[in-house]
Amino acid sequence: MMQEPLPTLPIGMGDLRALRSIVHSYMALLRRTVPPSRKREEEMAVLQRLYFRMQGIPADAVEVRVDLTVSEIQALSKAISGFAAFVRHKVPASRYRDETLGMLEQLRQDLVGMIQ
């Protein structure tokens, strides 16, 4: 049986560091705000595996290509959305905040577009 190739996300090290931070922060947010359930644990497991894979990428890499499963893309999309909502709530509005969140939203849309 032929498997479809995994979607690949090409990103720079700065973006990788940002995504690691977002995933890590979102996992902490899930632990604090979502009651324990099978669904939460499954999402946490997907995010944890993705986080560890991203942690294993050498710091001296210039560009990184991360192969993502559909469930990882879905979890990463949720993490980006959740992180952005948290930032909008906690960080005062500014041009810099809004531009940064706009770039994150574009990345999220690009990710979702990989599986549609």
DSSP file (Angstrom, degrees, kcal/mol; ACC not computed):
  #  RESIDUE AA STRUCTURE BP1 BP2  ACC     N-H-->O    O-->H-N    N-H-->O    O-->H-N    TCO  KAPPA ALPHA  PHI   PSI    X-CA   Y-CA   Z-CA
    1    1 A M              0   0    0      0, 0.0     2,-0.3     0, 0.0     0, 0.0   0.000 360.0 360.0 360.0 131.7    0.0    0.0    0.0
    2    2 A M        -     0   0    0      1,-0.0     2,-0.4     0, 0.0     0, 0.0  -0.644 360.0-147.4 -82.2 133.1    1.4    3.4   -1.0
    3    3 A Q        -     0   0    0     -2,-0.3     3,-0.1     1,-0.0    -1,-0.0  -0.807  20.8-115.2 -97.0 142.4    1.5    6.1    1.7
    4    4 A E        -     0   0    0     -2,-0.4    -1,-0.0     1,-0.1     2,-0.0  -0.496  41.2-100.0 -69.8 144.8    1.0    9.7    0.8
    5    5 A P        -     0   0    0      0, 0.0    -1,-0.1     0, 0.0     3,-0.1  -0.357  40.6-107.8 -64.4 146.7    4.1   11.8    1.5
    6    6 A L        -     0   0    0      1,-0.1    63,-0.2    -3,-0.1     2,-0.1  -0.495  36.5-103.6 -72.2 142.0    4.0   13.8    4.7
    7    7 A P        -     0   0    0      0, 0.0    61,-3.2     0, 0.0     2,-0.5  -0.433  37.9-143.9 -62.4 142.2    3.6   17.5    4.3
    8    8 A T  E     -A   67   0A   0     59,-0.2    59,-0.2    -2,-0.1    57,-0.0  -0.944   7.8-155.3-116.7 130.2    6.9   19.3    4.9
    9    9 A L  E     -A   66   0A   0     57,-2.7    57,-2.3    -2,-0.5     2,-0.6  -0.898   8.6-157.4-103.6 108.0    7.2   22.6    6.6
   10   10 A P  E     +A   65   0A   0      0, 0.0     2,-0.3     0, 0.0    55,-0.2  -0.770  28.6 157.9 -86.1 122.2   10.4   24.5    5.5
   11   11 A I  E     -A   64   0A   0     53,-2.9    53,-3.5    -2,-0.6     2,-0.1  -0.961  38.6-115.6-141.7 158.3   11.3   27.0    8.2
   12   12 A G  E  >  -A   63   0A   0     -2,-0.3     4,-2.2    51,-0.2    51,-0.2  -0.393  39.6-101.8 -84.5 169.1   14.3   28.9    9.5
   13   13 A M  H  > S+     0   0    0     49,-0.8     4,-2.6    48,-0.2     5,-0.2   0.853 120.7  55.9 -63.8 -35.9   15.8   28.5   13.0
   14   14 A G  H  > S+     0   0    0      1,-0.2     4,-2.1     2,-0.2    -1,-0.2   0.925 110.1  45.3 -62.2 -43.5   14.2   31.6   14.3
   15   15 A D  H  > S+     0   0    0      2,-0.2     4,-2.8     1,-0.2    -2,-0.2   0.884 111.3  53.6 -66.1 -38.0   10.7   30.3   13.3
   16   16 A L  H  X S+     0   0    0     -4,-2.2     4,-2.5     2,-0.2    -2,-0.2   0.926 108.5  49.0 -62.5 -44.4   11.6   26.9   14.7
   17   17 A R  H  X S+     0   0    0     -4,-2.6     4,-2.2     1,-0.2    -1,-0.2   0.915 112.0  49.6 -60.9 -42.1   12.5   28.4   18.1
   18   18 A A  H  X S+     0   0    0     -4,-2.1     4,-2.6     1,-0.2    -2,-0.2   0.925 111.0  48.8 -62.8 -44.7    9.2   30.4   18.0
   19   19 A L  H  X S+     0   0    0     -4,-2.8     4,-2.8     2,-0.2     5,-0.2   0.891 109.7  52.2 -64.1 -38.7    7.2   27.3   17.2
   20   20 A R  H  X S+     0   0    0     -4,-2.5     4,-2.7     2,-0.2    -1,-0.2   0.931 111.4  47.5 -60.9 -44.1    8.9   25.3   20.0
   21   21 A S  H  X S+     0   0    0     -4,-2.2     4,-2.8     2,-0.2     5,-0.2   0.908 112.2  49.3 -63.0 -42.6    8.0   28.1   22.4
   22   22 A I  H  X S+     0   0    0     -4,-2.6     4,-2.8     2,-0.2     5,-0.2   0.940 113.1  46.1 -62.6 -47.6    4.4   28.2   21.2
   23   23 A V  H  X S+     0   0    0     -4,-2.8     4,-2.3     2,-0.2    -2,-0.2   0.928 114.5  48.0 -61.8 -45.3    4.0   24.5   21.5
   24   24 A H  H  X S+     0   0    0     -4,-2.7     4,-1.7    -5,-0.2    -2,-0.2   0.928 114.8  45.1 -61.8 -46.0    5.5   24.5   24.9
   25   25 A S  H  X S+     0   0    0     -4,-2.8     4,-2.3     1,-0.2    -2,-0.2   0.895 112.3  51.6 -64.9 -40.9    3.4   27.4   26.2
   26   26 A Y  H  X S+     0   0    0     -4,-2.8     4,-2.7    -5,-0.2    -1,-0.2   0.882 106.5  53.6 -66.9 -37.2    0.2   25.9   24.7
   27   27 A M  H  X S+     0   0    0     -4,-2.3     4,-2.1     2,-0.2    -1,-0.2   0.913 110.0  48.2 -62.6 -40.7    0.8   22.6   26.4
   28   28 A A  H  X S+     0   0    0     -4,-1.7     4,-1.8     2,-0.2    -2,-0.2   0.903 111.2  50.8 -64.5 -40.5    1.1   24.4   29.7
   29   29 A L  H  X S+     0   0    0     -4,-2.3     4,-2.4     1,-0.2     5,-0.3   0.911 108.9  51.1 -63.1 -43.1   -2.0   26.3   29.0
   30   30 A L  H  X S+     0   0    0     -4,-2.7     4,-2.3     1,-0.2    -1,-0.2   0.920 108.3  52.0 -59.6 -43.7   -3.9   23.1   28.2
   31   31 A R  H  < S+     0   0    0     -4,-2.1    -1,-0.2     1,-0.2    -2,-0.2   0.878 116.5  40.1 -60.8 -37.7   -2.8   21.5   31.4
   32   32 A R  H  < S+     0   0    0     -4,-1.8    -1,-0.2    -5,-0.1    -2,-0.2   0.798 127.1  28.3 -81.8 -29.9   -4.1   24.5   33.4
   33   33 A T  H  < S+     0   0    0     -4,-2.4    -3,-0.2    -5,-0.2    -2,-0.2   0.637 104.9  68.8-114.3 -16.0   -7.3   25.2   31.6
   34   34 A V  S  < S-     0   0    0     -4,-2.3     3,-0.1    -5,-0.3    -1,-0.1  -0.920  79.9-122.6-111.4 123.4   -8.7   22.0   30.1
   35   35 A P        -     0   0    0      0, 0.0     5,-0.2     0, 0.0    -2,-0.1  -0.269  44.2 -86.6 -59.1 147.2  -10.0   19.3   32.4
   36   36 A P        +     0   0    0      0, 0.0     2,-0.3     0, 0.0     3,-0.1  -0.281  66.7 146.2 -56.1 135.5   -8.2   15.9   32.0
   37   37 A S     >  -     0   0    0     -3,-0.1     4,-2.3     1,-0.1     5,-0.2  -0.967  62.1-102.0-160.5 166.9   -9.8   13.8   29.3
   38   38 A R  H  > S+     0   0    0     -2,-0.3     4,-2.4     2,-0.2     5,-0.2   0.918 121.8  52.3 -62.0 -42.2   -8.8   11.3   26.7
   39   39 A K  H  > S+     0   0    0      1,-0.2     4,-2.4     2,-0.2    -1,-0.2   0.919 110.0  47.7 -61.3 -44.7   -9.0   14.0   24.0
   40   40 A R  H  > S+     0   0    0      1,-0.2     4,-2.8    -5,-0.2    -1,-0.2   0.918 112.1  49.8 -62.7 -42.4   -6.7   16.3   25.9
   41   41 A E  H  X S+     0   0    0     -4,-2.3     4,-2.3     2,-0.2    -2,-0.2   0.884 110.4  50.0 -65.5 -37.9   -4.2   13.6   26.6
   42   42 A E  H  X S+     0   0    0     -4,-2.4     4,-2.1     2,-0.2    -1,-0.2   0.926 112.7  46.8 -64.7 -44.1   -4.1   12.6   22.9
   43   43 A E  H  X S+     0   0    0     -4,-2.4     4,-2.5     1,-0.2    -2,-0.2   0.911 112.1  50.7 -63.7 -41.9   -3.6   16.2   21.8
   44   44 A M  H  X S+     0   0    0     -4,-2.8     4,-2.9     1,-0.2    -1,-0.2   0.894 108.7  52.3 -62.2 -39.5   -0.9   16.6   24.5
   45   45 A A  H  X S+     0   0    0     -4,-2.3     4,-2.4     2,-0.2    -1,-0.2   0.910 110.3  47.5 -64.2 -42.1    0.8   13.4   23.2
   46   46 A V  H  X S+     0   0    0     -4,-2.1     4,-2.3     2,-0.2    -2,-0.2   0.937 115.1  45.7 -63.3 -46.4    0.9   14.7   19.6
   47   47 A L  H  X S+     0   0    0     -4,-2.5     4,-2.9     1,-0.2    -2,-0.2   0.897 111.6  52.3 -64.7 -39.9    2.2   18.1   20.7
   48   48 A Q  H  X S+     0   0    0     -4,-2.9     4,-2.6     2,-0.2     5,-0.2   0.926 110.0  47.7 -62.9 -45.2    4.8   16.5   23.0
   49   49 A R  H  X S+     0   0    0     -4,-2.4     4,-2.2     2,-0.2    -1,-0.2   0.929 114.3  47.2 -61.2 -44.4    6.2   14.2   20.2
   50   50 A L  H  X S+     0   0    0     -4,-2.3     4,-2.5     2,-0.2    -2,-0.2   0.920 111.3  51.4 -62.8 -44.0    6.3   17.2   17.8
   51   51 A Y  H  X S+     0   0    0     -4,-2.9     4,-2.4     1,-0.2    -2,-0.2   0.925 110.5  48.1 -59.3 -46.5    8.1   19.3   20.5
   52   52 A F  H  X S+     0   0    0     -4,-2.6     4,-1.4     2,-0.2    -1,-0.2   0.883 110.8  51.3 -64.7 -37.7   10.7   16.7   21.1
   53   53 A R  H  < S+     0   0    0     -4,-2.2     4,-0.3     1,-0.2     3,-0.2   0.924 111.8  46.8 -63.3 -42.8   11.3   16.3   17.4
   54   54 A M  H >< S+     0   0    0     -4,-2.5     3,-1.2     1,-0.2    -2,-0.2   0.864 108.7  55.7 -67.5 -34.5   11.8   20.0   17.1
   55   55 A Q  H 3< S+     0   0    0     -4,-2.4    -1,-0.2     1,-0.2    -2,-0.2   0.820 101.3  59.6 -64.2 -30.6   14.1   20.0   20.1
   56   56 A G  T 3< S+     0   0    0     -4,-1.4    -1,-0.2    -3,-0.2    -2,-0.2   0.499  78.3 106.6 -79.3  -3.4   16.3   17.4   18.4
   57   57 A I  S <  S-     0   0    0     -3,-1.2     7,-0.0    -4,-0.3    -3,-0.0  -0.639  83.0-105.7 -79.2 129.0   17.0   19.7   15.4
   58   58 A P    >   -     0   0    0      0, 0.0     3,-1.5     0, 0.0    -1,-0.1  -0.217  18.7-132.4 -57.6 139.5   20.6   21.0   15.5
   59   59 A A  T 3  S+     0   0    0      1,-0.3   -46,-0.1    -4,-0.1    -2,-0.1   0.696 103.2  60.1 -66.5 -19.7   20.9   24.6   16.5
   60   60 A D  T 3  S+     0   0    0    -47,-0.0    -1,-0.3     0, 0.0     2,-0.2   0.405  74.3 121.2 -92.6   4.5   23.4   25.3   13.7
   61   61 A A    <   -     0   0    0     -3,-1.5   -48,-0.2     1,-0.1     3,-0.1  -0.469  49.7-158.5 -66.7 135.8   20.9   24.3   10.9
   62   62 A V  S    S+     0   0    0      1,-0.3   -49,-0.8    -2,-0.2     2,-0.4   0.926  78.0  10.8 -82.2 -49.3   20.3   27.2    8.5
   63   63 A E  E    S-A   12   0A   0    -51,-0.2     2,-0.4   -50,-0.1    -1,-0.3  -0.989  73.6-155.3-131.2 143.5   16.9   25.9    7.2
   64   64 A V  E     -A   11   0A   0    -53,-3.5   -53,-2.9    -2,-0.4     2,-0.5  -0.901   6.5-157.1-120.0 143.3   14.9   23.1    8.6
   65   65 A R  E     -A   10   0A   0     -2,-0.4     2,-0.6   -55,-0.2    -2,-0.0  -0.973  13.5-166.5-120.4 116.1   12.4   20.9    6.9
   66   66 A V  E     -A    9   0A   0    -57,-2.3   -57,-2.7    -2,-0.5     2,-0.4  -0.903  12.9-143.7-107.6 117.5    9.9   19.3    9.3
   67   67 A D  E     -A    8   0A   0     -2,-0.6     2,-0.4   -59,-0.2   -59,-0.2  -0.667  25.1-164.6 -77.0 129.9    7.8   16.4    8.1
   68   68 A L        -     0   0    0    -61,-3.2     2,-0.1    -2,-0.4    -2,-0.0  -0.936  14.4-139.7-122.6 139.3    4.3   16.7    9.7
   69   69 A T     >  -     0   0    0     -2,-0.4     4,-2.4   -63,-0.2     5,-0.2  -0.466  34.8-106.6 -83.1 166.0    1.5   14.3   10.1
   70   70 A V  H  > S+     0   0    0      1,-0.2     4,-2.5     2,-0.2     5,-0.2   0.918 122.7  50.9 -59.5 -43.5   -2.1   15.5    9.6
   71   71 A S  H  > S+     0   0    0      1,-0.2     4,-2.3     2,-0.2    -1,-0.2   0.856 109.5  51.0 -65.7 -33.1   -2.7   15.2   13.4
   72   72 A E  H  > S+     0   0    0      2,-0.2     4,-2.8     1,-0.2    -1,-0.2   0.902 110.0  49.3 -68.6 -40.0    0.5   17.3   14.1
   73   73 A I  H  X S+     0   0    0     -4,-2.4     4,-2.5     2,-0.2    -2,-0.2   0.926 112.6  47.8 -63.6 -43.5   -0.7   19.9   11.6
   74   74 A Q  H  X S+     0   0    0     -4,-2.5     4,-2.1     2,-0.2    -2,-0.2   0.922 114.7  45.4 -63.4 -43.7   -4.1   20.0   13.3
   75   75 A A  H  X S+     0   0    0     -4,-2.3     4,-2.4     2,-0.2    -2,-0.2   0.896 113.4  49.8 -67.1 -40.2   -2.5   20.2   16.8
   76   76 A L  H  X S+     0   0    0     -4,-2.8     4,-2.6     2,-0.2    -2,-0.2   0.886 109.2  52.3 -66.1 -38.8    0.0   22.9   15.7
   77   77 A S  H  X S+     0   0    0     -4,-2.5     4,-2.4    -5,-0.2    -2,-0.2   0.923 111.5  46.6 -61.3 -44.8   -2.8   24.9   14.2
   78   78 A K  H  X S+     0   0    0     -4,-2.1     4,-2.9     2,-0.2    -2,-0.2   0.894 111.4  51.9 -63.4 -40.4   -4.7   24.7   17.5
   79   79 A A  H  X S+     0   0    0     -4,-2.4     4,-2.7     2,-0.2    -2,-0.2   0.916 110.4  47.6 -63.7 -43.5   -1.6   25.6   19.4
   80   80 A I  H  X S+     0   0    0     -4,-2.6     4,-2.6     2,-0.2    -2,-0.2   0.931 114.1  47.2 -63.5 -45.2   -1.0   28.7   17.3
   81   81 A S  H  X S+     0   0    0     -4,-2.4     4,-2.3     2,-0.2    -2,-0.2   0.924 114.5  46.5 -62.1 -44.9   -4.6   29.8   17.6
   82   82 A G  H  X S+     0   0    0     -4,-2.9     4,-2.1     2,-0.2    -2,-0.2   0.900 113.2  48.7 -64.5 -41.6   -4.6   29.3   21.3
   83   83 A F  H  X S+     0   0    0     -4,-2.7     4,-2.6    -5,-0.2    -2,-0.2   0.916 111.1  50.3 -64.1 -43.5   -1.3   31.1   21.8
   84   84 A A  H  X S+     0   0    0     -4,-2.6     4,-2.7     1,-0.2    -2,-0.2   0.903 110.1  50.0 -62.8 -41.7   -2.5   34.0   19.7
   85   85 A A  H  X S+     0   0    0     -4,-2.3     4,-1.7     2,-0.2    -1,-0.2   0.908 111.0  49.9 -62.8 -41.2   -5.7   34.3   21.7
   86   86 A F  H  X S+     0   0    0     -4,-2.1     4,-2.3     2,-0.2     5,-0.2   0.927 111.7  48.0 -62.1 -45.5   -3.7   34.3   24.9
   87   87 A V  H  X S+     0   0    0     -4,-2.6     4,-3.2     1,-0.2    -2,-0.2   0.919 109.4  52.7 -63.4 -43.8   -1.3   37.0   23.6
   88   88 A R  H  < S+     0   0    0     -4,-2.7    -1,-0.2     1,-0.2    -2,-0.2   0.867 114.2  44.2 -58.9 -35.1   -4.3   39.2   22.4
   89   89 A H  H  < S+     0   0    0     -4,-1.7    -1,-0.2    -5,-0.2    -2,-0.2   0.862 125.0  30.3 -77.2 -36.9   -5.7   38.9   25.9
   90   90 A K  H  < S+     0   0    0     -4,-2.3    -2,-0.2    -5,-0.1    -3,-0.2   0.742 107.4  68.0 -99.1 -26.2   -2.5   39.5   27.9
   91   91 A V  S  < S-     0   0    0     -4,-3.2     3,-0.1    -5,-0.2    -1,-0.1  -0.843  85.5-115.0-104.0 128.0   -0.4   41.8   25.7
   92   92 A P        -     0   0    0      0, 0.0     5,-0.2     0, 0.0    -2,-0.1  -0.251  43.5 -92.6 -58.1 144.4   -1.5   45.4   25.1
   93   93 A A        +     0   0    0     -5,-0.1     2,-0.3     4,-0.1     3,-0.1  -0.290  60.6 151.2 -58.7 137.8   -2.3   46.1   21.5
   94   94 A S     >  -     0   0    0     -3,-0.1     4,-2.5     1,-0.1     5,-0.2  -0.965  57.9-106.8-158.6 163.6    0.6   47.5   19.5
   95   95 A R  H  > S+     0   0    0     -2,-0.3     4,-2.6     1,-0.2     5,-0.2   0.918 120.5  51.1 -61.3 -42.8    1.7   47.5   15.9
   96   96 A Y  H  > S+     0   0    0      2,-0.2     4,-2.5     1,-0.2     5,-0.2   0.928 110.9  47.7 -62.1 -46.5    4.5   45.0   16.7
   97   97 A R  H  > S+     0   0    0      1,-0.2     4,-2.7     2,-0.2     5,-0.2   0.938 114.2  46.8 -59.3 -47.3    2.1   42.6   18.5
   98   98 A D  H  X S+     0   0    0     -4,-2.5     4,-2.0     1,-0.2    -1,-0.2   0.873 112.6  48.8 -66.9 -37.4   -0.4   42.8   15.7
   99   99 A E  H  X S+     0   0    0     -4,-2.6     4,-2.1    -5,-0.2    -1,-0.2   0.916 112.8  48.5 -65.9 -42.5    2.2   42.3   13.0
  100  100 A T  H  X S+     0   0    0     -4,-2.5     4,-2.1    -5,-0.2    -2,-0.2   0.928 112.9  46.6 -63.5 -45.7    3.7   39.3   14.8
  101  101 A L  H  X S+     0   0    0     -4,-2.7     4,-2.5     1,-0.2    -1,-0.2   0.850 109.3  56.0 -66.2 -32.9    0.2   37.7   15.3
  102  102 A G  H  X S+     0   0    0     -4,-2.0     4,-2.0    -5,-0.2    -1,-0.2   0.904 107.9  47.8 -63.5 -41.4   -0.5   38.4   11.7
  103  103 A M  H  X S+     0   0    0     -4,-2.1     4,-2.2     2,-0.2    -2,-0.2   0.887 111.5  50.9 -66.3 -38.3    2.6   36.4   10.6
  104  104 A L  H  X S+     0   0    0     -4,-2.1     4,-2.6     2,-0.2    -2,-0.2   0.911 109.0  50.7 -63.9 -42.0    1.6   33.6   13.0
  105  105 A E  H  X S+     0   0    0     -4,-2.5     4,-2.5     2,-0.2    -1,-0.2   0.881 109.0  51.7 -64.3 -37.5   -1.9   33.5   11.5
  106  106 A Q  H  X S+     0   0    0     -4,-2.0     4,-2.5     2,-0.2    -1,-0.2   0.918 109.8  49.2 -64.6 -42.3   -0.4   33.3    8.0
  107  107 A L  H  X S+     0   0    0     -4,-2.2     4,-2.5     2,-0.2    -2,-0.2   0.918 110.5  51.1 -61.1 -43.4    1.8   30.4    9.1
  108  108 A R  H  X S+     0   0    0     -4,-2.6     4,-2.5     1,-0.2    -2,-0.2   0.913 110.7  48.2 -61.0 -43.3   -1.3   28.7   10.6
  109  109 A Q  H  X S+     0   0    0     -4,-2.5     4,-2.3     1,-0.2    -1,-0.2   0.895 110.2  52.0 -64.5 -39.7   -3.2   29.2    7.4
  110  110 A D  H  X S+     0   0    0     -4,-2.5     4,-0.8     2,-0.2    -2,-0.2   0.909 110.3  49.5 -62.0 -41.3   -0.2   27.8    5.4
  111  111 A L  H >< S+     0   0    0     -4,-2.5     3,-1.2     1,-0.2     4,-0.5   0.951 111.7  46.7 -62.0 -49.6   -0.2   24.7    7.7
  112  112 A V  H >< S+     0   0    0     -4,-2.5     3,-1.4     1,-0.3     4,-0.4   0.871 107.0  59.4 -62.2 -35.7   -3.9   24.1    7.3
  113  113 A G  H >< S+     0   0    0     -4,-2.3     3,-0.5     1,-0.3    -1,-0.3   0.736  93.2  67.8 -64.2 -22.0   -3.5   24.5    3.5
  114  114 A M  T << S+     0   0    0     -3,-1.2    -1,-0.3    -4,-0.8    -2,-0.2   0.736 107.9  36.6 -69.6 -21.5   -1.0   21.7    3.5
  115  115 A I  T <         0   0    0     -3,-1.4    -1,-0.2    -4,-0.5    -2,-0.2   0.336 360.0 360.0-115.1   6.6   -3.8   19.2    4.4
  116  116 A Q    <         0   0    0     -3,-0.5    -2,-0.1    -4,-0.4    -1,-0.1   0.441 360.0 360.0 -99.0 360.0   -6.7   20.6    2.5
